[in-house]
Amino acid sequence: MPSTESDALRAHFQSMSDRMAADPGMDLLALRAMMNELGDRGAEPEDVTYSEVDADGVRGLWCTPAGAAADRVVLYTHGGGFVANSIASHRKLAAHLARATGARAFMPDYRLAPEHPFPAALDDALAAYRYLRGQGIEAGRIVTAGDSAGGNLAVSLVVRLRELGEPLPAGIVAFSPWVDMEHLGKTLDTNAETDALVQRPVVEMMGAMYLGESGSPTDPLANPLHADLTGLPPLFVAAGGAECLLDDSQRLADRARDHDVEVEFSISPGQQHVYPFMVGRAQEADDTVSAAGSWARAKLGLS
């Protein structure tokens, strides 16, 4: 059973769903403000400093835990359905993962849809990766990571790098990744009663805004379930058992294994979408972030 602390995330999600239901015409500014509240769910990590930089035209945030290896980086792309959230809402999650890894985290404040549809977010993630490489960080000392839409970017960025013939990172971490732009997952319907926030109309709306007029839901760089994942680095995926996007995680893990990619996949029973938001306050979140950090440490040669 989920812990009391973990139940707080469900309650928060339900309050967001209730507000959207009460205001069907909620404008984008109000939606973004509401979603940024999620940054309050996690505990402030100890002994982490933050600094903003211009990463070759993309605003970025360094999260530096005390004693972190300076030459290893977790490149963290935040979630928010490609239309909301920011480096501010996700800095605690990224910093906790950085602490668990023993590395610094770098978060690009990528452009959001619908003002900047696909592939703007992916282009900014690529710019951030190249910025890190330009800072002297070796590709094999970078792990891409992200949650929900950011988990999509963590995977699709590596697919793009492989297409471009650029050196690939050491691994990919994805928390509750949203990868299916066709919305074919069975759990979109079977988990509709247990997921307090993510419902079919929500992902259909956000997916349409992300793809814009010219994007395709089967483009491998927008929907990694259509990508050839051959040659990608190892993948760590974690999802909540109660979430509507559970099938996205399962099918991504299955597809990666089908392409001979090393995969570690876990489901936390009863947990909501991106339950690691509760890191520092809920044991389930702490366990998953700790496991992801240990996994990333090994991939980065820190253990």
C-alpha positions in Angstrom: 0.0 0.0 0.0 1.2 3.5 -0.7 2.5 5.5 2.3 0.7 8.4 3.8 3.3 10.7 2.4 2.9 9.2 -1.0 -0.9 9.6 -0.8 -0.2 13.4 -0.5 0.8 13.4 -4.1 -2.4 11.7 -5.2 -4.3 14.3 -3.2 -2.4 17.1 -4.9 -3.0 15.6 -8.3 -6.7 15.3 -7.5 -6.9 19.0 -6.5 -5.3 19.9 -9.9 -7.8 17.7 -11.7 -10.7 19.2 -9.8 -9.5 22.7 -10.7 -9.3 21.9 -14.4 -12.7 20.3 -14.3 -14.2 23.4 -12.6 -12.5 25.6 -15.2 -12.7 23.8 -18.6 -11.4 26.9 -20.4 -8.4 27.3 -18.1 -5.8 29.3 -20.0 -2.2 28.2 -20.5 -0.8 30.7 -18.0 -3.0 29.4 -15.3 -2.3 25.8 -16.2 1.4 26.4 -16.0 1.2 28.2 -12.7 -0.8 25.3 -11.3 1.6 22.7 -12.6 4.6 24.6 -11.1 3.1 23.9 -7.7 4.5 20.4 -8.0 7.9 21.7 -7.2 6.7 22.0 -3.6 6.1 18.3 -3.2 9.6 17.2 -2.6 12.0 18.0 0.2 14.8 20.5 -0.3 18.0 18.4 -0.7 20.8 19.2 1.7 24.2 20.6 0.7 23.3 21.5 -2.9 24.1 24.8 -4.6 22.5 26.1 -7.7 23.7 28.4 -10.5 22.1 29.6 -13.7 24.1 29.8 -16.9 23.6 30.5 -20.6 24.2 27.1 -22.3 24.9 28.4 -25.8 21.5 30.1 -26.1 19.6 27.8 -23.8 19.1 28.9 -20.1 20.3 26.2 -17.8 20.6 25.4 -14.2 23.5 23.6 -12.5 22.7 21.6 -9.4 25.9 20.8 -7.5 25.8 18.6 -4.5 28.7 18.9 -2.0 31.5 16.6 -3.0 30.0 15.8 -6.4 32.4 14.7 -9.2 32.9 17.7 -11.4 33.5 15.7 -14.5 30.3 13.6 -14.3 26.9 15.0 -15.2 23.2 14.0 -15.1 21.6 15.9 -17.9 18.0 16.3 -16.6 15.0 17.3 -18.7 11.9 18.2 -16.7 8.4 16.9 -17.4 5.2 18.8 -17.8 3.7 17.5 -21.0 6.0 19.6 -23.1 3.8 22.6 -22.3 4.5 23.4 -18.7 6.9 23.1 -15.7 10.4 24.4 -15.6 13.9 24.1 -14.1 12.4 25.7 -11.0 9.6 23.1 -10.5 12.0 20.2 -11.0 15.3 21.3 -9.5 14.7 19.4 -6.2 14.1 16.1 -8.1 17.1 16.7 -10.3 19.3 17.6 -7.3 18.2 14.6 -5.3 19.1 12.4 -8.2 22.5 14.2 -8.6 23.2 13.5 -4.9 22.3 9.9 -5.2 24.6 9.6 -8.2 27.5 11.6 -6.9 27.6 13.9 -9.9 26.4 17.3 -10.8 23.0 17.7 -12.6 22.4 20.2 -15.5 18.9 21.2 -16.4 18.1 22.9 -19.6 15.1 25.3 -19.5 13.9 24.1 -22.9 11.3 25.9 -24.9 7.7 24.9 -24.4 4.8 24.2 -26.7 2.5 25.4 -28.1 4.5 28.5 -28.7 7.5 26.3 -29.6 6.2 22.9 -30.9 8.3 19.8 -31.8 11.2 19.7 -32.3 12.1 22.8 -30.3 12.4 21.0 -27.0 14.6 18.3 -28.5 16.7 20.9 -30.2 17.3 22.6 -26.9 18.2 19.3 -25.2 20.7 18.7 -28.0 22.1 22.2 -27.5 22.5 21.5 -23.8 24.3 18.2 -24.4 26.7 19.9 -26.8 27.2 22.6 -24.2 28.3 20.0 -21.7 30.6 18.4 -24.3 32.0 21.9 -25.0 32.8 22.3 -21.3 35.1 19.3 -21.5 32.6 16.6 -20.2 33.2 13.3 -22.0 30.1 11.7 -23.5 30.7 8.6 -21.4 30.5 10.7 -18.3 27.0 11.9 -19.0 23.7 10.3 -18.2 20.5 11.7 -19.6 17.5 11.6 -17.3 14.0 13.0 -17.1 10.4 12.4 -16.1 7.3 12.2 -18.1 7.8 14.4 -21.2 11.4 14.9 -20.0 11.8 11.1 -20.0 10.8 11.1 -23.6 13.5 13.8 -24.3 16.1 11.8 -22.3 15.5 8.9 -24.8 14.9 10.8 -28.0 18.0 13.0 -27.5 20.1 9.8 -27.5 18.3 8.6 -30.6 19.1 11.9 -32.3 22.7 11.8 -31.2 23.1 8.4 -32.7 21.5 9.7 -36.0 24.0 12.5 -36.0 27.0 10.2 -35.4 27.8 12.0 -32.1 29.2 10.2 -29.0 26.5 8.7 -26.8 26.1 9.1 -23.1 26.7 6.3 -20.6 23.0 5.7 -19.8 19.4 6.9 -19.7 17.2 7.3 -16.6 13.4 7.8 -17.2 10.8 8.3 -14.5 7.3 7.6 -15.8 8.3 8.5 -19.3 5.6 9.7 -21.7 6.6 8.3 -25.0 3.5 7.3 -26.9 2.1 10.3 -29.0 -0.5 7.9 -30.5 -2.0 7.3 -27.0 -2.4 3.5 -27.6 -1.5 2.3 -24.1 -4.1 0.1 -22.5 -3.5 1.6 -19.1 -4.7 5.0 -20.3 -8.1 3.3 -19.9 -7.6 0.5 -17.3 -5.9 2.9 -14.8 -8.2 5.8 -15.4 -9.8 5.2 -12.0 -6.5 5.1 -10.1 -4.5 8.0 -11.8 -5.5 11.2 -10.1 -4.1 13.5 -12.9 -3.1 12.0 -16.2 -6.2 11.1 -18.3 -6.6 10.5 -22.0 -8.0 14.0 -22.7 -5.0 15.5 -21.0 -2.4 13.6 -23.0 -4.3 14.1 -26.2 -4.4 17.9 -25.6 -0.8 18.2 -24.6 0.3 15.8 -27.4 -1.5 18.0 -30.0 0.2 21.1 -28.7 3.6 19.5 -28.7 3.3 18.1 -32.2 1.8 21.3 -33.6 0.6 21.5 -37.2 3.6 19.6 -38.8 4.6 17.1 -36.2 3.7 13.4 -36.6 2.7 11.1 -33.7 4.8 8.4 -35.2 8.0 10.4 -35.7 10.7 8.4 -33.9 12.1 11.5 -32.4 8.7 12.5 -30.9 7.6 8.9 -30.2 10.5 6.6 -29.2 8.3 3.6 -29.5 8.7 4.0 -33.3 12.5 4.5 -33.0 15.2 1.9 -33.8 16.8 1.7 -30.3 19.7 -0.4 -31.5 23.0 0.7 -30.0 21.5 2.9 -27.3 23.2 2.9 -23.9 21.6 1.1 -20.9 18.2 2.3 -19.8 16.7 2.6 -16.3 12.9 3.0 -16.2 10.6 3.4 -13.2 6.9 3.8 -13.2 3.9 3.9 -10.8 1.5 1.0 -10.8 -1.5 3.3 -10.6 -0.6 5.6 -13.4 -2.3 5.8 -16.8 1.1 6.0 -18.6 2.3 2.7 -17.1 2.1 1.1 -20.5 4.4 3.7 -22.0 7.1 2.6 -19.6 6.5 -1.1 -20.1 6.5 -0.8 -23.9 9.6 1.4 -23.9 11.4 -1.2 -21.8 10.2 -4.1 -24.0 11.2 -2.3 -27.2 14.6 -1.5 -25.8 15.2 -5.1 -24.9 14.0 -6.2 -28.3 16.9 -4.0 -29.7 19.4 -5.6 -27.3 19.6 -2.6 -25.0 20.3 -3.4 -21.3 17.2 -2.4 -19.3 16.4 -2.1 -15.6 12.6 -1.6 -15.2 10.6 -1.3 -12.0 7.0 -0.7 -11.1 6.1 0.8 -7.7 2.7 -0.6 -6.8 0.0 2.0 -6.1 2.1 4.9 -7.1 1.1 7.9 -9.2 2.7 9.4 -12.3 6.2 10.7 -11.5 5.9 9.7 -7.9 9.7 10.5 -7.4 8.4 14.1 -7.0 7.9 13.1 -3.4 11.6 12.5 -2.9 12.7 13.3 0.6 9.1 12.9 1.9 8.0 9.5 0.8 9.8 6.2 1.1 8.7 4.9 -2.3 10.2 8.0 -4.0 13.4 7.8 -1.9 13.9 4.2 -2.9 13.4 4.8 -6.6 15.7 7.9 -6.7 18.3 6.0 -4.7 18.1 3.0 -7.0 18.4 5.3 -10.1 21.3 7.1 -8.5 23.2 3.9 -7.7 22.5 2.6 -11.3 23.8 5.9 -12.8 26.8 5.9 -10.5 27.9 2.5 -11.9 27.3 3.7 -15.5 29.4 6.8 -14.8 32.2 4.8 -13.2 31.7 6.3 -9.8 31.2 3.0 -7.9 
